[in-house]
Amino acid sequence: MNYNILIGGAAGQGMNTLSKILSKGLKRHGYHLLTNTVYMSRIRGGHNYFQIRFSDEKVTSHRDDLDLILALNQETITLHQERLNASGYILGDLSLESDKQTVFLPAKTQAKEIGHMKGDNIILLGALVKLFQLDPTVFPPLLKASFKASFYDLNLKAFEVGYSLGKNLFQTGPITEDEQIYINGNTSIALGAITAGMGAFSAYPMTPSTSIMNALLDRQKDAGFLVEQAEDEIAAIHIALGASAAGVRSMTASSGGGLALMVEALGLTAITETPLVIVDVMRPGPATGMPTKTGQSDLSFLLSASQDEFPRIILAPRDAQDAFYQTIRAFDMADRFQVPVIILSDQYLADTSITTDKFNFNIDYNQHLARAEDLPLPYARYDYSDTGVSPRLIPGFQAQPIIADNHEHDIYGKIAEDAQTRVQMHDKRLKKLETIKAHIEEPTWIGPQDAPSVLIGFGSTSGAIEEAVLGLNDAGHAIAGLIFSDVYPLATDKLDQIKDRRLINVELNATGQLARLIRMETGIKMSDQILKYDGLQLSAQELMEVLYERL
């Protein structure tokens, strides 16, 4: 069993609420879910749609073909009806038109008759529940949780009317035990930060990163950390950096335009060797670009953002579950190596929700601090070491003074401009890169080990690549996938093993930025590439169609 539903309409028509109720209802049936939304950067109007894919087996990618369109306006039908598969239907009000198979109901008329002028959406929801033979008793509690108490009776009546108007069209399985969580990428990052012991978060709202701050605000009082909305991104990173210098695990988040404003402070993080976690939820640009669409076009920028040379770590989570655990790793690695760690997400990962195993919140953390009693006086904050990492103390907890400066400095933090000190300190910082490499994880391998062709990607393209690899192998095409979550420093062992095979990079940018990084680091060139940069995520079906042609 595997179905794909699209709910479409204009912003302000209640599409989000309707979609969330249906998604939660399907999750309570025990189905596996992947839901994603495509929306325009406006408060009202425009065309938005929400896709819900559910199955009795794990799903990792959205689908392009549709089993059902729930249309809240005519535009939804016009734009998406060609995506209906042969057995698909359009569900909507009688006022709509289509030459496809339809279930058009007097939803608006019925809503007026029961005295609920905006109840046509809930009537259509009730009909959809009947179409898929879902358990109707699952949904009243969700209606109650989604609306004010004064509207519950009307919404329940609208749902019952819709259910009575529906008919059985699709076969679904029985309810199974609901053991998974249902969560999106941004909320997973927020929960990962809390689990890692984050004490301070500062940011300026910028789509599509803002929901990280919202998720943290919802839990701020219970978990006991600071959330600060700064006046701009420059202030945001400096607030987080100051908190980290004072010994508090800290994070900031933005999108590409916000990161562009943070780059000078990124250099300050590096020269003061202060741990910091930075989240970049990518969207297409440049400048304002497409605020509510997705892409992977910031990688090359972040590899060298800020002046001069210094070590950094870039992690690109594959899905919501990976985002949780990679965020925990980000905090540990920032403290362990005293470097900025960038979590490279994107709008698709941020807003896509999946069902996944429950997270493990019982994780101990270590700030990797030195003990003052073990250090000689005077305290050398930037002392040389075999690893490049110097002993770190927190100001105010011991007698030794701690000096930090944004100029080049000696081992004690005092400003120094002589050539010898400059070279020694620069080499010390860069030495961390080799130390960090020992903690970098190899990319995830999908498919047969001896496959002659290998798809290479990073971050959120993982789901489409995984499903495409499985589908192509089932069809007799031997192909594998290699997905990077640790993007920089780059793990190269697996790449060296497959360098003579047909390598195809799959990326959401126009220039093949991961392929360029691999070529710079290893000399390995891609044999082919599949690039998408229209603001929409690549689906497994889309990827398979291209590969069928090329293979």
Secondary structure in CASP SS format (residue, H / E / C, confidence):
PFRMAT SS
TARGET T0000
AUTHOR 0000-0000-0000
METHOD secondary structure of the structure
MODEL  1
M C 1.00
N E 1.00
Y E 1.00
N E 1.00
I E 1.00
L E 1.00
I E 1.00
G E 1.00
G E 1.00
A E 1.00
A E 1.00
G C 1.00
Q C 1.00
G C 1.00
M H 1.00
N H 1.00
T H 1.00
L H 1.00
S H 1.00
K H 1.00
I H 1.00
L H 1.00
S H 1.00
K H 1.00
G H 1.00
L H 1.00
K H 1.00
R H 1.00
H C 1.00
G C 1.00
Y C 1.00
H E 1.00
L E 1.00
L E 1.00
T E 1.00
N E 1.00
T E 1.00
V E 1.00
Y C 1.00
M C 1.00
S C 1.00
R C 1.00
I C 1.00
R C 1.00
G E 1.00
G E 1.00
H E 1.00
N E 1.00
Y E 1.00
F E 1.00
Q E 1.00
I E 1.00
R E 1.00
F E 1.00
S E 1.00
D C 1.00
E C 1.00
K C 1.00
V C 1.00
T C 1.00
S C 1.00
H C 1.00
R C 1.00
D C 1.00
D C 1.00
L E 1.00
D E 1.00
L E 1.00
I E 1.00
L E 1.00
A E 1.00
L C 1.00
N C 1.00
Q H 1.00
E H 1.00
T H 1.00
I H 1.00
T H 1.00
L H 1.00
H H 1.00
Q H 1.00
E H 1.00
R H 1.00
L E 1.00
N E 1.00
A E 1.00
S E 1.00
G E 1.00
Y E 1.00
I E 1.00
L E 1.00
G E 1.00
D E 1.00
L C 1.00
S C 1.00
L C 1.00
E C 1.00
S C 1.00
D C 1.00
K C 1.00
Q C 1.00
T E 1.00
V E 1.00
F E 1.00
L E 1.00
P C 1.00
A H 1.00
K H 1.00
T H 1.00
Q H 1.00
A H 1.00
K H 1.00
E H 1.00
I C 1.00
G C 1.00
H C 1.00
M C 1.00
K C 1.00
G C 1.00
D H 1.00
N H 1.00
I H 1.00
I H 1.00
L H 1.00
L H 1.00
G H 1.00
A H 1.00
L H 1.00
V H 1.00
K H 1.00
L H 1.00
F C 1.00
Q C 1.00
L C 1.00
D C 1.00
P H 1.00
T H 1.00
V H 1.00
F C 1.00
P H 1.00
P H 1.00
L H 1.00
L H 1.00
K H 1.00
A H 1.00
S H 1.00
F C 1.00
K C 1.00
A H 1.00
S H 1.00
F H 1.00
Y H 1.00
D H 1.00
L H 1.00
N H 1.00
L H 1.00
K H 1.00
A H 1.00
F H 1.00
E H 1.00
V H 1.00
G H 1.00
Y H 1.00
S H 1.00
L H 1.00
G C 1.00
K C 1.00
N C 1.00
L C 1.00
F C 1.00
Q C 1.00
T C 1.00
G C 1.00
P C 1.00
I C 1.00
T C 1.00
E C 1.00
D C 1.00
E C 1.00
Q C 1.00
I E 1.00
Y E 1.00
I E 1.00
N E 1.00
G H 1.00
N H 1.00
T H 1.00
S H 1.00
I H 1.00
A H 1.00
L H 1.00
G H 1.00
A H 1.00
I H 1.00
T H 1.00
A C 1.00
G C 1.00
M C 1.00
G C 1.00
A E 1.00
F E 1.00
S E 1.00
A E 1.00
Y C 1.00
P C 1.00
M C 1.00
T C 1.00
P C 1.00
S C 1.00
T H 1.00
S H 1.00
I H 1.00
M H 1.00
N H 1.00
A H 1.00
L H 1.00
L H 1.00
D H 1.00
R H 1.00
Q H 1.00
K H 1.00
D H 1.00
A H 1.00
G C 1.00
F C 1.00
L E 1.00
V E 1.00
E E 1.00
Q E 1.00
A C 1.00
E C 1.00
D C 1.00
E H 1.00
I H 1.00
A H 1.00
A H 1.00
I H 1.00
H H 1.00
I H 1.00
A H 1.00
L H 1.00
G H 1.00
A H 1.00
S H 1.00
A H 1.00
A C 1.00
G C 1.00
V C 1.00
R C 1.00
S E 1.00
M E 1.00
T E 1.00
A E 1.00
S E 1.00
S C 1.00
G H 1.00
G H 1.00
G H 1.00
L H 1.00
A H 1.00
L H 1.00
M H 1.00
V H 1.00
E H 1.00
A H 1.00
L H 1.00
G H 1.00
L H 1.00
T H 1.00
A H 1.00
I H 1.00
T H 1.00
E C 1.00
T C 1.00
P C 1.00
L E 1.00
V E 1.00
I E 1.00
V E 1.00
D E 1.00
V E 1.00
M E 1.00
R C 1.00
P C 1.00
G C 1.00
P C 1.00
A C 1.00
T C 1.00
G C 1.00
M C 1.00
P C 1.00
T C 1.00
K C 1.00
T C 1.00
G C 1.00
Q C 1.00
S C 1.00
D C 1.00
L H 1.00
S H 1.00
F H 1.00
L H 1.00
L H 1.00
S C 1.00
A C 1.00
S C 1.00
Q C 1.00
D C 1.00
E C 1.00
F C 1.00
P C 1.00
R C 1.00
I E 1.00
I E 1.00
L E 1.00
A C 1.00
P C 1.00
R C 1.00
D C 1.00
A H 1.00
Q H 1.00
D H 1.00
A H 1.00
F H 1.00
Y H 1.00
Q H 1.00
T H 1.00
I H 1.00
R H 1.00
A H 1.00
F H 1.00
D H 1.00
M H 1.00
A H 1.00
D H 1.00
R H 1.00
F H 1.00
Q C 1.00
V C 1.00
P E 1.00
V E 1.00
I E 1.00
I E 1.00
L E 1.00
S E 1.00
D E 1.00
Q H 1.00
Y H 1.00
L H 1.00
A H 1.00
D H 1.00
T C 1.00
S E 1.00
I E 1.00
T E 1.00
T E 1.00
D C 1.00
K C 1.00
F C 1.00
N C 1.00
F C 1.00
N C 1.00
I C 1.00
D C 1.00
Y C 1.00
N C 1.00
Q C 1.00
H C 1.00
L C 1.00
A C 1.00
R C 1.00
A H 1.00
E H 1.00
D H 1.00
L C 1.00
P C 1.00
L C 1.00
P C 1.00
Y C 1.00
A C 1.00
R C 1.00
Y C 1.00
D C 1.00
Y C 1.00
S C 1.00
D C 1.00
T C 1.00
G C 1.00
V C 1.00
S C 1.00
P C 1.00
R C 1.00
L C 1.00
I C 1.00
P C 1.00
G C 1.00
F C 1.00
Q C 1.00
A C 1.00
Q C 1.00
P C 1.00
I C 1.00
I C 1.00
A C 1.00
D C 1.00
N C 1.00
H C 1.00
E C 1.00
H E 1.00
D C 1.00
I C 1.00
Y C 1.00
G C 1.00
K C 1.00
I E 1.00
A C 1.00
E C 1.00
D C 1.00
A H 1.00
Q H 1.00
T H 1.00
R H 1.00
V H 1.00
Q H 1.00
M H 1.00
H H 1.00
D H 1.00
K H 1.00
R H 1.00
L H 1.00
K H 1.00
K H 1.00
L H 1.00
E H 1.00
T H 1.00
I H 1.00
K H 1.00
A C 1.00
H C 1.00
I C 1.00
E C 1.00
E C 1.00
P C 1.00
T E 1.00
W E 1.00
I E 1.00
G C 1.00
P C 1.00
Q C 1.00
D C 1.00
A C 1.00
P C 1.00
S E 1.00
V E 1.00
L E 1.00
I E 1.00
G E 1.00
F E 1.00
G H 1.00
S H 1.00
T H 1.00
S H 1.00
G H 1.00
A H 1.00
I H 1.00
E H 1.00
E H 1.00
A H 1.00
V H 1.00
L H 1.00
G H 1.00
L H 1.00
N H 1.00
D H 1.00
A C 1.00
G C 1.00
H C 1.00
A C 1.00
I E 1.00
A E 1.00
G E 1.00
L E 1.00
I E 1.00
F E 1.00
S C 1.00
D E 1.00
V E 1.00
Y E 1.00
P C 1.00
L C 1.00
A C 1.00
T C 1.00
D H 1.00
K H 1.00
L H 1.00
D H 1.00
Q H 1.00
I H 1.00
K C 1.00
D C 1.00
R C 1.00
R E 1.00
L E 1.00
I E 1.00
N E 1.00
V E 1.00
E E 1.00
L C 1.00
N C 1.00
A C 1.00
T C 1.00
G C 1.00
Q H 1.00
L H 1.00
A H 1.00
R H 1.00
L H 1.00
I H 1.00
R H 1.00
M H 1.00
E H 1.00
T H 1.00
G C 1.00
I C 1.00
K C 1.00
M C 1.00
S C 1.00
D E 1.00
Q E 1.00
I E 1.00
L E 1.00
K C 1.00
Y C 1.00
D C 1.00
G C 1.00
L C 1.00
Q C 1.00
L C 1.00
S C 1.00
A H 1.00
Q H 1.00
E H 1.00
L H 1.00
M H 1.00
E H 1.00
V H 1.00
L H 1.00
Y H 1.00
E H 1.00
R H 1.00
L C 1.00
END
